[in-house]
Amino acid sequence: MADKENAAACAAPPRLTRAAAKRAAVVTAVAVAAKRKRIALTELPTLSNAVLCAHDDDDDKPKKKPLTAAEPKKTAPAPKPAPPAAAGVGEEDEGDPQLCAPYASDIYSYLRSMEKQAKRRPAEDYIAAVQVDVTANMRAILVDWLVEVAEEYKLVSDTLYLTVSYIDRFLSANALNRQKLQLLGVSAMLIASKYEEISPPNVEDFCYITDNTYTKQEVVKMESDILNLLKFEMGNPTTKTFLRMFIRSAQEDNKKYLSLSLEFLGSYLSELSLLDYGLLRFLPSLVAASVVFVARLTLDPHTYPWSKKLQTLTGYKPSELKDCVTAIHELQLNRKGSSTMVIRDKYKQHRFKGVSALLPPVEIPASYFKNLKE
């Protein structure tokens, strides 16, 4: 009996200590992981769901028989004609899912209807009708400073445009003391940052940027007042929203316009438009279209700056842009001698190709505002 037990003990595998068993498990896991193919996310192929869901073990599936002389090759059906390119999306971009080519026209129509809603529009005359202690010049100084704040905290441009929208909508309904104008600005930017940014600055950051002129409690209280006025509807299309669509179409329309220069110049003029209280009477889409008009005029003064494609895409004729184009043109030339220089200095930088130094012709030919023939 003892001999049988000894024999069984010799045949059984040796028992591992806990440490040894743990090491063995790690070695096994590493070996299994080494067999798996590691693929960077950017290297994943763009395949249909059917292909992605297919199993790799296709060895059990019946193989197709090779074609013989008795079995002529079947002619593949003719491919269906591709749908016409959506407005603002070129043929080479139709396969890019981020451009939403099949829905581009519907999205644009929705944004155009949204920008006209009264609850998303500031009053055109709130400085005279509502405000007693705040002037248009104070507003311009505040916006110019907020551009600097956005640069300091590396905020996306959409945050800046929403901030100005919140400020104008708040001032359209509430008279404000000039001492609280900066408080309104940082509180509006705090809300816009939470809406747009992945990692928005903290309340303390906005207190610090004002040299602690306002306490955390004051910023939070103003934030609450703004949100209640907006009824927590914080999203709305801005000039930047439409400018992205229009700039892309303007680039494709004529290749001689340098794409980066046009993009940076459009951004520069669009930010300048935020300074002018008088431009509140225009819809954001009209301002964006006018920005593209002036940018193309600046880069090539001797070429008609509008086109049938841009007219179809934007829905605006040159004659409809005239007043807004004239206002932006005057801003660019700084004919009013404004002292707000942050935006101009920002776009003098090399990373923006120094576009703020580019100047358009002093006068815009009247022929450029004549409508295109259908």
Secondary structure in CASP SS format (residue, H / E / C, confidence):
PFRMAT SS
TARGET T0000
AUTHOR 0000-0000-0000
METHOD secondary structure of the structure
MODEL  1
M C 1.00
A H 1.00
D H 1.00
K H 1.00
E H 1.00
N H 1.00
A H 1.00
A H 1.00
A H 1.00
C H 1.00
A H 1.00
A C 1.00
P C 1.00
P C 1.00
R C 1.00
L C 1.00
T C 1.00
R H 1.00
A H 1.00
A H 1.00
A H 1.00
K H 1.00
R H 1.00
A H 1.00
A H 1.00
V H 1.00
V H 1.00
T H 1.00
A H 1.00
V H 1.00
A H 1.00
V H 1.00
A H 1.00
A H 1.00
K H 1.00
R C 1.00
K C 1.00
R C 1.00
I C 1.00
A C 1.00
L H 1.00
T H 1.00
E H 1.00
L C 1.00
P C 1.00
T C 1.00
L C 1.00
S C 1.00
N H 1.00
A H 1.00
V H 1.00
L H 1.00
C H 1.00
A C 1.00
H C 1.00
D C 1.00
D C 1.00
D C 1.00
D C 1.00
D C 1.00
K C 1.00
P C 1.00
K C 1.00
K C 1.00
K C 1.00
P C 1.00
L C 1.00
T C 1.00
A C 1.00
A C 1.00
E C 1.00
P C 1.00
K C 1.00
K C 1.00
T C 1.00
A C 1.00
P C 1.00
A C 1.00
P C 1.00
K C 1.00
P C 1.00
A C 1.00
P C 1.00
P C 1.00
A C 1.00
A C 1.00
A C 1.00
G C 1.00
V C 1.00
G C 1.00
E H 1.00
E H 1.00
D H 1.00
E C 1.00
G C 1.00
D C 1.00
P H 1.00
Q H 1.00
L H 1.00
C C 1.00
A H 1.00
P H 1.00
Y H 1.00
A H 1.00
S H 1.00
D H 1.00
I H 1.00
Y H 1.00
S H 1.00
Y H 1.00
L H 1.00
R H 1.00
S H 1.00
M H 1.00
E H 1.00
K C 1.00
Q C 1.00
A H 1.00
K H 1.00
R H 1.00
R C 1.00
P C 1.00
A C 1.00
E C 1.00
D C 1.00
Y H 1.00
I H 1.00
A H 1.00
A H 1.00
V C 1.00
Q C 1.00
V C 1.00
D C 1.00
V C 1.00
T C 1.00
A H 1.00
N H 1.00
M H 1.00
R H 1.00
A H 1.00
I H 1.00
L H 1.00
V H 1.00
D H 1.00
W H 1.00
L H 1.00
V H 1.00
E H 1.00
V H 1.00
A H 1.00
E H 1.00
E H 1.00
Y C 1.00
K C 1.00
L C 1.00
V C 1.00
S H 1.00
D H 1.00
T H 1.00
L H 1.00
Y H 1.00
L H 1.00
T H 1.00
V H 1.00
S H 1.00
Y H 1.00
I H 1.00
D H 1.00
R H 1.00
F H 1.00
L H 1.00
S C 1.00
A C 1.00
N C 1.00
A C 1.00
L C 1.00
N C 1.00
R H 1.00
Q H 1.00
K H 1.00
L H 1.00
Q H 1.00
L H 1.00
L H 1.00
G H 1.00
V H 1.00
S H 1.00
A H 1.00
M H 1.00
L H 1.00
I H 1.00
A H 1.00
S H 1.00
K H 1.00
Y H 1.00
E H 1.00
E C 1.00
I C 1.00
S C 1.00
P C 1.00
P C 1.00
N C 1.00
V H 1.00
E H 1.00
D H 1.00
F H 1.00
C H 1.00
Y H 1.00
I H 1.00
T C 1.00
D C 1.00
N C 1.00
T C 1.00
Y C 1.00
T C 1.00
K H 1.00
Q H 1.00
E H 1.00
V H 1.00
V H 1.00
K H 1.00
M H 1.00
E H 1.00
S H 1.00
D H 1.00
I H 1.00
L H 1.00
N H 1.00
L H 1.00
L H 1.00
K C 1.00
F C 1.00
E C 1.00
M C 1.00
G C 1.00
N C 1.00
P C 1.00
T C 1.00
T H 1.00
K H 1.00
T H 1.00
F H 1.00
L H 1.00
R H 1.00
M H 1.00
F H 1.00
I H 1.00
R H 1.00
S H 1.00
A H 1.00
Q H 1.00
E H 1.00
D H 1.00
N C 1.00
K C 1.00
K C 1.00
Y C 1.00
L C 1.00
S H 1.00
L H 1.00
S H 1.00
L H 1.00
E H 1.00
F H 1.00
L H 1.00
G H 1.00
S H 1.00
Y H 1.00
L H 1.00
S H 1.00
E H 1.00
L H 1.00
S H 1.00
L H 1.00
L H 1.00
D C 1.00
Y H 1.00
G H 1.00
L H 1.00
L H 1.00
R H 1.00
F C 1.00
L C 1.00
P H 1.00
S H 1.00
L H 1.00
V H 1.00
A H 1.00
A H 1.00
S H 1.00
V H 1.00
V H 1.00
F H 1.00
V H 1.00
A H 1.00
R H 1.00
L H 1.00
T H 1.00
L H 1.00
D C 1.00
P C 1.00
H C 1.00
T C 1.00
Y C 1.00
P C 1.00
W C 1.00
S C 1.00
K H 1.00
K H 1.00
L H 1.00
Q H 1.00
T H 1.00
L H 1.00
T H 1.00
G C 1.00
Y C 1.00
K C 1.00
P H 1.00
S H 1.00
E H 1.00
L H 1.00
K H 1.00
D H 1.00
C H 1.00
V H 1.00
T H 1.00
A H 1.00
I H 1.00
H H 1.00
E H 1.00
L H 1.00
Q H 1.00
L H 1.00
N C 1.00
R C 1.00
K C 1.00
G C 1.00
S C 1.00
S C 1.00
T C 1.00
M C 1.00
V H 1.00
I H 1.00
R H 1.00
D H 1.00
K H 1.00
Y C 1.00
K C 1.00
Q C 1.00
H H 1.00
R H 1.00
F H 1.00
K C 1.00
G C 1.00
V H 1.00
S H 1.00
A H 1.00
L C 1.00
L C 1.00
P C 1.00
P C 1.00
V C 1.00
E C 1.00
I C 1.00
P C 1.00
A H 1.00
S H 1.00
Y H 1.00
F H 1.00
K C 1.00
N C 1.00
L C 1.00
K C 1.00
E C 1.00
END
